Amino acid sequence: MYNEEFDPQWDDHFEKLPKDLQIRIWKKIKRILEGLPTRHLEHGVPYFVEEFGRQYRICYKSFEETKVIRFYFVGKHKDYEKWIGIRK
């Protein structure tokens, strides 16, 4: 099991979402921390992405040496594309 950390900008994304989605996100985060199989965003990009619902994404990094998962972004697919475009 991993410990969680959140990027300072996480709250900016998370607080924009409706309360019912925030609850679903916390459930998904718990599953990620317990070892949910992950996939890389794309080759050469150090983030993992987890989808929930039809339009939402969570982006994070796993730090194996410290057993920490750091969450960076949560939001709609369209916003996620903008967010990741800045980081490439």
C-alpha angles and dihedrals in degrees: 000000000000134000119236131235128180129215112238089248093053092090091054089061099034098050092055091065125089117262094249090057092046089058091050090048092054090052090051092047090053090053091049091051090050091056108274107179109262139203130209117247091237137318112300096012111109097215131097121216130209122190125212126178115354099293110026132094136187118203122198146149128231120220105197097185092060098027091236130138114201117203118212111167142017125175149088121329093250092055090044091057090054092046095050092042089065092053099052 
